[in-house]
Amino acid sequence: MKIARQHMDAVLQANSAADLLPIIQQVIELEHATIPPYPCGYFTIRQVSNDLAAEIIRSVVVEEMLHLTIACNLMNALGGAPSIDSPDFVPDYPGELPFGIGEHFQVHLRKCSVDQVRDVFMKIEEPEDPIDIPVVRSMDEMKAAVAQFDLTIGALYQALSLVIQQLEAAAQADGKTIFVGDKSRQVAPRKWFPDPDEMFAIANVDDAARAIKVIIDQGEGTTTDPFDLGQRPAHYYRFEQIVEGKMLEKRPGETPPYAFSGEPVVLDTSRIFDMDDNPKIANYREGSNARRMATQFSYNYTKLLKSLHDTYNGNPDGIDRSMGGMYELRFSALQALETKAEWADDSNTADKQTGLSFEYVPVNL
């Protein structure tokens, strides 16, 4: 999806690492803002059903957590500090993504469906031109792309990588570096992200460029095919498997050399919890089981944010508690979704299950 031009201008006009820090904070917010819709869809799939579709969504959630970690590592490497534990960090759904992405595109929290995957999940991950993705290699070419408004999330990351490389080259010419962050704050957990080509500490400009490339390739694919460097479909095409109803396969020697021709991807709507769209805790009657379950879910979500904030701000070993919080979040999601909605508005008679609102609820850890 396209990025509002002023945000790309801010990246390209950065004159120091300090200028980049608020931009990287927005990148962190962007990576997070795309996450709740995905687990919301995943959690609403009843267990032991729709297995392939559920695994596709789950795999993207894991990689988005990887991207969030990479963005926080980049912030720390440049001497900044990620800010995650704040009500302002939490998006209000339905709402727009950071950087004005998608020209006022609205992201919704909804139960899993082909429509939600196509209209929200794929839209978030959509390259400007699927498969044939342009590569911007110079500052002049990047500025030309800005003038033509030919910009995607991948282009934003390309611009960030380019500017970091230029700033580091200028710093090294003076015998300095922009990578002044405390190396002990880097998060690189092999337990959760075992591939050393995907998850690694960022200590220098080469690390930064390589880490940003991981995000681009996993989100949009390579410049020549829909598969990332790990030979998995990039997120956009991974979600498209659910829409097309078949797994994406390579077909060497054919044109094009890939097709949705693999195992069927079934999405049986009868095995999906009937959650209301864009739920809010306040929608449920005070004192009801629905209100209690919705609050507990958002409480656990806020605990997870607090744990991630601690992890990315000097306690990298806290990633174990953070990832454990994801399992706790799923358990409370199932409790909520198995609870019949009891509405605060007596005129609302919709027969729904309690929804997952991903709201910030004050927590003391």
Stockholm file with secondary structure:
# STOCKHOLM 1.0

chainA/1-365         MKIARQHMDAVLQANSAADLLPIIQQVIELEHATIPPYPCGYFTIRQVSNDLAAEIIRSVVVEEMLHLTIACNLMNALGGAPSIDSPDFVPDYPGELPFGIGEHFQVHLRKCSVDQVRDVFMKIEEPEDPIDIPVVRSMDEMKAAVAQFDLTIGALYQALSLVIQQLEAAAQADGKTIFVGDKSRQVAPRKWFPDPDEMFAIANVDDAARAIKVIIDQGEGTTTDPFDLGQRPAHYYRFEQIVEGKMLEKRPGETPPYAFSGEPVVLDTSRIFDMDDNPKIANYREGSNARRMATQFSYNYTKLLKSLHDTYNGNPDGIDRSMGGMYELRFSALQALETKAEWADDSNTADKQTGLSFEYVPVNL
#=GR chainA/1-365 SS CCCCHHHHHHHHTCCSHHHHHHHHHHHHHHHHHTTTHHHHHHHHBCSSSSHHHHHHHHHHHHHHHHHHHHHHHHHHHTTCCCCCSSGGGSCCSSBCCGGGTTTTCCBCCCCCCHHHIIIIIHHHHCCSSSSSCCCCCSHHHHHHHHHHTCCCHHHHHHHHHHHHHHHHHHHHHTTCCSCCSCGGGCCCCTTTCCCTTTSCCCCSHHHHHHHHHHHHHHHHCCSSSSBCTTSSBCHHHHHHHHHHTEEEEECTTSSSSEEEEEEECCCCGGGBCCBCSSCCGGGBCTTSHHHHHHHHHHHHHHHHHHHHHHHHTTCGGGHHHHHHHHHHHHHHHHHHHTSBCCBSSTTCCCCCBCCCCCCCCCCCC
#=GC SS_cons         CCCCHHHHHHHHTCCSHHHHHHHHHHHHHHHHHTTTHHHHHHHHBCSSSSHHHHHHHHHHHHHHHHHHHHHHHHHHHTTCCCCCSSGGGSCCSSBCCGGGTTTTCCBCCCCCCHHHIIIIIHHHHCCSSSSSCCCCCSHHHHHHHHHHTCCCHHHHHHHHHHHHHHHHHHHHHTTCCSCCSCGGGCCCCTTTCCCTTTSCCCCSHHHHHHHHHHHHHHHHCCSSSSBCTTSSBCHHHHHHHHHHTEEEEECTTSSSSEEEEEEECCCCGGGBCCBCSSCCGGGBCTTSHHHHHHHHHHHHHHHHHHHHHHHHTTCGGGHHHHHHHHHHHHHHHHHHHTSBCCBSSTTCCCCCBCCCCCCCCCCCC
//
